[in-house]
Amino acid sequence: MRVLLTGHQGYLGTVMAPVLAAAGHEVVGLDAGLFADCVLGPSPVDPPGHRVDLRDVTAEHVAGVDAVIHLAALSNDPLGSLAPELTYDINHHASVRLARLARDAGVRRFLYASTCSVYGAAGSSDLVTEDAPLRPVTPYAESKVRVEDDLHALSDGDFSPVFMRNATAFGHSPRLRADIVLNNLVGHALLSGEVLVLSDGTPWRPLVHAADIARAFTAALTAPREAVHDRAFNIGSETNNVTVAEIAGQVAEAVSGSKVVITGETGADPRSYRVDFSRFRAAVPGFDCEWTVKQGALELADAYRKHGLTREDFEQRFTRLAVLRAASDAGAVDDTLRWRR
């Protein structure tokens, strides 16, 4: 299958591309390259691809493609809140435009990287299923809900969107992100000796390793149409439904000599939810997540030590918001986050 992978030079895309290739697919990338240099360790070998802004995609980019895996986005809550109008322009409008172009080009399956953040303030201690009310509390999560709605309207007998609601990602990637919870806490533990939690530690977070996300998308790519057509799936494992305080405790166990420090300075976080992941396991028999939070913490600690993670890199080069601010200050991108050159 010829697969267009958007965001192939991002945190998840860099992990997913080789998994897809190993499954026998021909991978073509598409990425603006904003985070292509966020590399820890040896530079990854990328698939052939297009260096293009998502907002500038044309019919040519989807010609001859059998399926699209759409990861590219302004990819977390602080980044989305920085410029909400850009979040909606890129994450929502450009995503739907890509889907229309893909459908018109004869693409049959469109796997969309949504998020469990759409459940937002779930308001219940019960496990959240895909049929639960969506209560997004950030522009990032709201943009994902809007895309799901619009892709549903585009679905037909030939075009199958699939909504992959990923739990919060963790784990090592050659293109690192340090601004997601487990990756961030492990970095703090190694660099300062403290597992620093700014909230009160009580919110629930579902977590999933980047490699398990890659395996889930690869499985969904070839699943029977009737099993996945126009359906939403939570991607993760109930084992990894943990509170922020529990995540911190596992990090302290993985990084010897570190201690948990819960400051509570940001108060209670309204984003709190425990998630049911059984629908995807039922739709794709044989799939289950392989990584636990503890294993991920150990993996990250080993990678950070091996590749000499520094505080400057941790706080600047591997933090999305800092990368974009630095590019803007240097005049490399304009105020719409487009390359000037």
C-alpha positions, 0 to 999 in steps of 0.5 A: 500500500502506498501511504502518505504520512503527514508529520513524518519528521515529527515525534510520532512520525519518526517512529511510525515511518519505519514501522509502516515500512517494515510492514511492507508499505511504501511510505511517502512523507509530508512535513513543513520541517519545523521540528526536523532538527529536534534530534537526540542522537543519530539523525533518523533516515526519513522516507522520501517526502514533500517539504510543504506546509499542510496549508499548501497541500495540492492534489499532486501530493495525494495523487497515487496514494492508497491511504493517508495517515494524518499526524501533522498538527500544532501538537499540544495544548500550550502551543495551541493556546499560543495562537488559537487562530493558527491552531484552527487554521492548521489543525482544523481547516487544513486537515479537512482540506487535505481529506477532501483532496484525498477523497477526490483523488481516490484515497480509500482510507484516512487515518486521523490522529485525534486525541483523548483530550477531546474528553477534557473535563470528563466529570466521572470516575468511570472509564470513558468510552468513545461514545462519551460526551466530548468536553474539550477544554483547549483550542487543540482539543476543540480543533480535533473535535471539529475535524472529526465532525467534518471528516464524518460528513465526508465519509461515503462508500469509497472514503473511510475516515478513522478517528484514532484518539491517542492517549498522551504519548510517551517514550523515546523517538529520534526526534524527541519531545520533552513537553509531554508529561512522562518525557518531561518528568524523566528529563527533570529527574535526570537534570535536577534530581527532582520529579517536578509536578506543578499541578496537585498530582490528582488528574488522571492521564491515559498514556501510550508509547509512541511505538504502540501508537505506530503499531495501532495505526499500522494495524488500522491501515489494513483492518477490514473496512467494516471494522473501522469505517467512520469510527472513533477508537481510543488508542492506549491501554487501561494499564496506563491510566494513571494519575500524574502523581503515580507517573511521578512516582514511577519516574522516581523509581526509574531514575535512582536518586531522584525524588518527587516534588509536587508543588501544586502551584498550578492547582487542579487540572480540569483535564482528568479522565480514565479511558476504556480502550477495548473497542480497538482491541475488538475491532483489530483482534490480536492488537494490544499495547506492549509498553508500560509507563515504568518501561517507558521511564526506564527507556527514556532515562537510558536514552537521555544518558546515552545521548547526553541530554543537556538542560538547554536542549531539554528546555529549548530544542525539545520543547515545541513552543520554545522551538517556534519562538526561537524560529520566530525571533530569528526571522526564520518563520513569519507570524503565521508560522510559515518559513520565510525562505 
